[in-house]
Amino acid sequence: MGGINYLVILQVAVFGFVIAILHSILENSGREEYAQLLVLLGVIVVMFTVIRWMNELFSSIRAMFQF
């Protein structure tokens, strides 16, 4: 892994930015239900990404402390 993985942080930030833009477009076009659904799906995708990243982090910590 080699330190903090900035690529994961960048991916989450870009994904959040795209979701925010799409949310604004949908909300301004009168499709509030779709905008809320999009945000919910975005949060779920980001949570799975963070969970996967945390799993890798804990695996590397566990491997570091095993002799």
SULTA-V860370 format. One record per pair of residues at least 4 apart in sequence whose C-alpha atoms are under 7 Angstrom apart, sorted by the first residue. I is the first residue (numbers start at 1). J is the second residue. Records with the same first field share a line. If there is no record, write none. Layout:
# SULTA-V860370
I=J, J
This chain:
# SULTA-V860370
6=10
7=11
8=12
9=13
10=14
11=15
12=16, 46
13=17
14=18
15=19
16=20
17=21
18=22
19=23, 39, 42
20=24
21=25
22=26
23=27, 35, 38
24=28
25=29
26=30, 31, 32, 34, 35
27=31, 32, 35
31=35
32=36
33=37
34=38
35=39
36=40
37=41
38=42
39=43
40=44
41=45
42=46
43=47
44=48
45=49
46=50
47=51
48=52
49=53
50=54
51=55
52=56
53=57
54=58
55=59
56=60
57=61
58=62
59=63
60=64
61=65
62=66
